[in-house]
Amino acid sequence: MGYIIIAKKIDHYYYNTNDDYVDSDDPAAIFGKNFRVGGAQASDDDANGYQAATNAEQTFIFRIDEYAPNGSGGYAESPQSTIYETLSFSSGDALDTYKYRVLAADTSCKYVITEITDWSWKYSPSDLVITPSAGNTPNGYSGATIVAFGDNTIPTVDGNGSPVSGGGNKTYKNSAMAKFTNEKIESRVRDVEGDTSIVENEATRAA
């Protein structure tokens, strides 16, 4: 019996009031002392306060494929099971923090964890750290192959994967952790509060 731990952090959350990208993890330096995470506005004169407070909001999707041993020292070519997990961020979350999802795992199996990124217009993978590193390999920044397990200590988390204030830490024996970091895409479309693109569709009657 073991564990797979998926950790996720969003890096570079913020855009300033004219919607230009700002490479900073310090919102107060950008928006002024009145900025507060989860607040409706970053400051009294910030017309884009809504965006400033909410632009970290997104759910990230992970696919976990489990491969059984093949009896010859390797693993089956096709997964014996596939599950999907999510980690969600909102404007009320603490800044610069990881969220976690802890899953039961069979340490005799191989696991391939893939962040599903094709659909996401706002964030792109920028870093991946796997522990233990020996025996485990990154598949670029959006995927990890897990065959080795060790001990990982993470904060105690709630049902949403958020660290519990004052909850201390918990150590998971026989675990492997993949810590994914995503960065906001600088060249995102900026049509509606910089958040989406409007596509005009013309309806026509069927012949």
PyMOL commands that set and color helices and strands:
alter all, ss='L'
color gray80, all
select helices_A, chain A and resi 27-31+49-54
alter helices_A, ss='H'
color red, helices_A
select strands_A, chain A and resi 2-11+58-67+81-89+99-105+110-116+123-131+137-138+143-146+150-155+169-184
alter strands_A, ss='S'
color yellow, strands_A
deselect
rebuild
show_as cartoon
